Amino acid sequence: PEFLSHNAYRAPRNAQEELLAGVFAQVLGVERVGIDDDFFALGGHSLLATRLISRIRIVLNAEVPIRTVFQAPTVAQLLEHLTGGIRDPRDGGPYDTLLPLRTGGSGTPLWLFHPGFGLCWSYLGMAGRLGDRPVYGIQARGFDGAPLPADFTAMVTDYTEQILAVQPHGPYQLAGHSLGGTLAHAVGAELQRREHEVSLVALLDAVPSSGFEQLADAQLTRSEARDFLDDYLPGTAGDDDRRNIVENGATVIVEHSRMVAEFTQPTYHGTVLIFSATQSPEVRPDLWEPYVDGDLHTFDIDATHFGLTEPKAAAEISTIINRHLHD
């Protein structure tokens, strides 16, 4: 059946709204959802609400109680719940290199770097737990078909300049999951090389570039990368734009694996926080010792490697990061 909203269609205004509207549309099986369209007026019911919650958890790593879906059944209302009312006013898209995850706040910004699949959507649930500060994600180039960086060094330089364009002066606070940790450490070293102050580098179950050889079996083939993105991204399989994004994204994933294996990890000077997923013991914190001139503080988190940004683990990690930033 075809369901119509009684509200005039209002298109998503920023990346956060576009992401959530895409999840709504995917669950409801409709072509598009406006930010004021009621989930239940569009054909949603309690079973679909449960499926919506599941997709939000998978795509955004955010926890939404089912009562909240009934109380806040539109994209705009539900996003207010997810972000604490702090929205991104920028006219950007969910595949932009700079993804504001939380704007506003009086604290120093925190920068989160994409894991190997190139997107920072999985940090959205964590962003609201990181204190009264803006939180930005740095995402990979290439999902729109634009050229990828020539190598990992060029990627580090590019991301450093993206940060400096938004935050010209330090101190800088950097963190990342998996490959994002490798990037956070390298960008921290690059900022130091340019004589900027870096006050936080936090690595979520990450290894230096030299450690990727030991994890070669865990690297995705192009076919596996395509299947992962096809399952992860909002939208329907028959959409041509989505199909192009999946193909481009598969290239991004495979190329990241190749580039990081050819990269020489620099030395970062200062304290580094390492969050180790105890259910994935193959990632060893001691691999970082040659690349850190300072203290390594390791925290064991009861999670799998991919579960570190899920709500429970993210809450524990955020508490530790907040405590470190207040000390």
C-alpha positions in Angstrom: 0.0 0.0 0.0 1.0 3.6 -0.6 1.1 5.8 2.5 1.1 9.6 2.3 2.3 12.0 4.9 0.0 14.9 5.8 3.0 17.2 6.1 4.5 19.1 3.2 7.8 17.5 2.2 10.8 19.1 3.8 14.1 17.7 2.5 17.0 17.0 4.8 19.1 20.1 5.5 22.4 18.5 6.5 24.3 15.2 6.7 22.8 14.0 10.0 19.2 14.5 8.7 20.0 12.9 5.3 21.5 9.8 7.1 18.5 9.3 9.4 16.0 10.0 6.6 17.7 7.3 4.5 17.3 4.8 7.3 13.6 5.8 7.7 13.0 5.3 4.0 14.9 2.0 3.9 12.8 0.5 6.8 9.5 1.8 5.5 10.2 0.8 1.9 9.5 4.2 0.4 11.5 6.4 -2.0 12.0 9.3 0.3 11.1 10.6 3.8 11.0 14.3 4.7 12.3 15.5 8.1 8.8 16.3 9.4 7.1 13.1 8.1 5.7 10.9 10.8 7.1 7.3 10.8 3.7 5.9 11.7 1.7 8.0 9.2 4.0 6.6 6.5 3.0 3.0 7.4 5.2 2.3 10.4 4.1 0.1 13.2 5.6 -1.5 16.3 7.4 -4.2 14.4 8.9 -1.7 11.9 9.8 0.5 14.8 11.9 -2.3 16.2 13.5 -2.7 12.8 14.2 1.0 12.7 15.9 0.8 16.1 18.0 -2.1 14.8 19.1 -0.2 11.7 19.9 3.0 13.7 22.1 0.8 16.0 23.9 -0.8 13.0 24.4 2.4 10.9 24.8 5.1 13.5 25.8 3.0 16.6 23.2 4.9 18.6 20.7 3.4 21.0 17.1 4.5 20.7 14.4 3.1 23.1 11.2 2.1 21.3 9.2 4.6 23.4 11.3 7.4 21.9 10.3 6.4 18.4 6.6 6.8 19.5 7.4 10.1 21.2 9.6 11.5 18.5 8.4 9.8 15.3 9.9 12.2 12.7 13.5 12.5 11.5 13.8 16.0 13.0 12.5 15.0 16.4 14.4 11.7 16.6 17.6 13.5 15.6 17.1 16.0 18.4 17.0 13.0 20.8 20.2 11.5 19.3 22.2 14.7 19.3 20.8 16.4 22.4 19.4 19.2 20.2 22.8 20.1 18.8 22.5 19.9 15.0 24.7 20.5 12.1 23.6 23.7 10.3 26.0 23.2 7.5 24.6 22.3 4.1 26.7 19.1 3.7 26.2 15.5 2.7 26.8 12.2 4.6 29.7 11.4 2.3 31.5 14.7 2.7 35.1 14.6 4.0 34.1 16.8 6.9 31.2 15.4 8.8 30.0 17.4 11.8 28.8 14.9 14.4 28.0 17.5 17.1 28.1 21.2 16.7 28.0 23.8 19.4 29.6 23.5 22.9 32.3 25.6 24.6 35.1 23.0 24.7 37.9 22.3 22.3 36.8 20.3 19.3 37.4 16.5 19.2 38.3 15.0 15.8 37.3 11.4 15.0 38.9 9.6 12.0 37.2 7.1 9.8 37.9 3.4 10.2 38.9 1.3 7.2 35.5 1.5 5.4 35.9 5.3 5.2 32.8 6.7 7.0 32.3 8.2 10.4 28.6 7.4 10.8 29.4 4.8 13.5 30.6 7.6 15.8 27.3 9.5 15.9 26.1 7.7 19.1 29.5 8.4 20.8 29.6 12.1 19.8 26.8 13.1 22.2 28.8 11.5 25.1 32.0 13.5 24.7 31.2 16.5 26.8 30.3 20.1 25.9 32.4 20.3 22.7 32.0 20.1 19.0 32.8 16.7 17.5 33.8 16.3 13.8 34.4 13.2 11.7 37.0 13.1 9.0 35.8 10.8 6.2 37.5 9.3 3.2 37.6 10.8 -0.2 36.3 8.7 -3.1 32.7 7.8 -2.4 31.6 10.2 -5.0 34.1 8.9 -7.5 36.7 11.6 -6.8 40.3 10.5 -7.0 41.7 8.9 -3.8 44.9 10.3 -2.3 48.1 9.1 -4.0 49.3 7.4 -0.8 48.7 7.3 3.0 51.1 10.2 3.5 49.0 12.3 1.2 45.9 11.2 3.1 47.5 12.3 6.4 48.4 15.7 4.9 45.0 16.2 3.5 43.2 15.4 6.8 45.6 17.7 8.7 44.7 20.5 6.4 41.0 19.8 6.7 41.4 20.2 10.5 43.4 23.3 10.3 40.8 24.9 8.0 38.2 24.5 10.8 40.4 24.8 13.8 43.5 27.0 13.0 45.0 26.8 16.5 45.5 24.0 19.1 45.4 22.2 21.3 44.1 19.4 19.1 42.2 16.3 20.3 42.3 13.3 18.0 40.8 9.8 18.2 40.0 7.0 15.9 38.8 3.4 15.7 40.8 0.7 13.8 42.4 2.4 10.8 41.1 5.7 12.2 43.5 5.2 15.2 46.4 4.7 12.8 45.3 8.0 11.1 44.8 9.9 14.4 48.3 9.0 15.6 49.8 10.0 12.2 47.9 13.3 12.0 48.9 14.0 15.6 52.6 13.6 14.7 52.1 15.8 11.6 50.5 18.5 13.6 53.4 18.4 16.0 55.8 18.5 13.1 54.1 21.8 12.2 54.6 23.0 15.8 51.0 22.7 16.9 50.0 21.4 20.4 48.2 18.1 20.5 46.5 17.3 23.8 44.8 14.0 23.0 45.5 11.0 20.8 43.1 8.1 21.6 43.3 4.8 19.7 40.4 2.4 19.6 41.7 -1.1 18.9 44.1 0.3 16.3 47.5 -0.9 15.1 50.4 1.1 13.5 51.0 0.6 9.8 53.6 -2.1 10.5 50.9 -4.2 12.3 48.7 -4.5 9.2 50.9 -7.2 7.8 50.0 -9.3 10.8 46.3 -8.7 10.1 46.5 -9.5 6.4 43.9 -12.2 6.8 41.4 -9.7 8.2 41.6 -7.4 5.1 38.5 -7.5 2.9 38.6 -8.4 -0.7 36.8 -6.2 -3.2 33.8 -8.5 -3.2 33.7 -8.7 0.6 33.9 -4.9 0.8 31.1 -4.5 -1.7 28.9 -7.0 0.3 29.7 -5.1 3.6 28.7 -1.7 2.1 25.6 -3.2 0.4 24.4 -4.4 3.8 25.5 -1.3 5.8 24.4 1.7 3.6 20.8 3.0 3.8 18.8 2.8 0.6 17.6 0.1 -1.8 19.8 -2.2 -3.9 18.2 -1.1 -7.2 19.1 2.6 -6.7 21.8 3.6 -9.3 23.4 6.3 -7.1 23.6 3.9 -4.2 25.1 1.2 -6.5 27.8 3.7 -7.6 28.5 4.6 -3.9 28.9 0.9 -3.1 31.3 0.4 -6.0 33.3 3.5 -5.1 33.3 2.6 -1.5 34.7 -0.9 -2.2 37.6 0.7 -4.0 38.2 3.0 -1.0 38.3 0.0 1.4 40.7 -2.0 -0.8 43.0 0.9 -1.5 43.2 1.9 2.2 44.5 -1.6 3.0 47.1 -1.3 0.3 48.2 2.3 1.2 48.5 1.8 5.0 50.7 -1.3 4.4 53.2 0.9 2.5 53.2 3.7 5.1 55.9 4.2 7.7 54.3 5.2 11.0 55.9 8.4 12.5 56.6 9.0 16.1 54.1 10.9 18.3 55.5 12.8 21.3 53.1 12.6 24.3 50.6 10.5 26.1 48.4 8.1 24.1 45.3 6.4 25.3 44.7 2.9 23.9 41.4 1.1 24.1 41.8 -2.6 23.6 38.9 -4.8 22.7 39.4 -7.9 24.9 37.2 -10.1 22.7 39.6 -9.5 19.7 43.0 -10.1 21.2 44.9 -10.1 17.9 45.3 -6.3 18.1 48.1 -5.8 20.6 48.7 -2.4 22.3 52.5 -3.0 22.6 52.9 -2.7 18.8 52.7 1.1 19.4 55.7 1.3 21.7 58.2 2.1 18.9 56.0 5.0 17.7 55.2 6.8 20.9 57.7 9.0 22.8 55.6 9.2 26.0 53.2 7.2 28.1 50.9 4.5 26.8 47.8 4.2 28.9 45.9 1.0 28.0 42.2 0.4 28.9 40.6 -3.0 28.4 37.1 -2.8 27.0 34.8 -5.9 27.0 33.9 -5.8 23.3 34.8 -7.2 19.9 36.9 -5.1 17.6 33.8 -3.9 15.7 31.8 -3.5 18.9 34.0 -0.7 20.3 31.8 2.0 18.9 28.5 0.4 19.9 26.6 2.1 22.7 27.8 0.3 25.8 31.5 0.3 24.9 31.3 3.8 23.5 29.8 5.0 26.8 32.7 3.5 28.7 35.3 4.9 26.3 33.7 8.3 26.4 33.8 8.4 30.2 37.6 7.7 30.2 38.3 10.3 27.4 36.3 12.9 29.3 38.1 12.2 32.5 41.5 12.5 30.7 40.5 15.8 29.2 39.4 17.2 32.6 42.6 16.1 34.4 
